[in-house]
Amino acid sequence: YTGVLCSVCETGYAAGFEGCRKCNIVGSFVLTVLWVVAWVGLLVVAVVTLPQRPRVAARCRTLLDTVQLTGFMGYLYLPWGSLASAYFHLNDTFNGPIATDCWTRGLTMTEANLLIPHVLSPLTGIAPGILAWMHLKKSDPDLSVAYPVATALSMTLYMFYLNIVAKILMMLTCVKVEGSAYLLSDMRIGCSGSYYRVYQVLAVMFLLVYTVGLYGLLYYNHKMGDERSLVGTFGKVFTAGYRSEWRLWGIVNLARKVLIVMTIVLFGSDGEGQVSGGKWALQTCAVFQYFAAPFELDLEQVLDLAGGWCNVVIITLGEYFVNAERNALFQFFVVATSLVTIGFITWHTICATRCADTSEKVTDDSLTQPLCQEELPSQDPSTPGPEEEEEEE
């Protein structure tokens, strides 16, 4: 360890969740390749199947949101203990790649954390999009390669969104140590030099792109109402499963994630403010969603609310439990609560994939969505069906 607050690892060592460890270039390269291959394979399957199954896409999105926000619980200043902390860090791996000193030599951690997501994300999005297009072209020869690539890029962006926003916010946050201020993303950089001002400008530009720019793109898609366009294809990942009048809830969902990450990062030096702010953000979004009811199905509404309130319960327990870090029963209960919630969402996601192909289809004003038999809208017994109407005529 070296640097301010021992936050910098010496040459040949990389920062991890448990401190600085000696670099293993071969091991890091192999793990990176395996991660990329697994992600590309999963993304090809998702691009081929999910656009035609908005129910499954909505539940997969809810599952990913729950797992990612659970991962960020580990950054709260709460006495979680070793078991709960390890569980949170495991969930945090679903937030995307994290730069390490082992394979970013010559760059500061701030530069690496900006460069890697913006280079790796397009690469891991374009390649699966092309592979999916090659498969889909067999059944649709006129399909343009731009549409599968747009779907793959939108899925990749949604996967890395929290990670990228967190890294950008860390470039705008300074930590005071003995009268001097240092950049949170890299404690080797002071907050008074020209180097820091360059990072500030870059961070503000990227933050505007990922908030105002992305939200504006989704709003444009909502106003145009053309889901067959390239912009509409890109936005399907963010709007799948919502009612037609609540398609803009995709923007609210992204803003909710930004608000929670912003609370964790910007209030990082104030433990009490960070915890209360994070809990307030989760509670406010959950209550707002309960009254808005943006999902077309009540079950998907329940799944999303379950993920949000689960994290609220976990924060509340960690905030008020005494000697939590030395209480194995408390740690087990926290992990079990989260696992049960994630398992509940996963089970219903799997159920949706199993019945999506065999159930009949219901057409609404926006798109044709396959439903399971138990999810079909109920019909009033007093309302005559199509066969009865023909007999009357």
Secondary structure, 3 states (H helix, E strand, C coil): CECHHHCECCCCEEEECCEEEECCHHHHHHHHHHHHHHHHHHHHHHHHHHHHCHHHHHHHHHHHHHHHHHHHHHHCCCCCCHHHHHHHHHHHHHHCCCCCCCCCCCCCHHHHHHHHHHHHHHHHHHHHHHHHHHHHCCCCCCCCCHHHHHHHHHHHHHHHHHHHHHHHHHCCCEEEECCEEEECCEEEEECCCHHHHHHHHHHHHHHHHHHHHHHHHHHHHHHHCCCCCHHHHHHHHHHCCECHHHCCHHHHHHHHHHHHHHHHHHCCCCHHHHHHHHHHHHHHHHHHHHHHCCECCHHHHHHHHHHHHHHHHHHHHHHHCCCHHHCHHHHHHHHHHHHHHHHHHHHHHHHHHHHCCCCCEEECCCCEEECCHHHCCCCCCCCCCHHHHHHHC
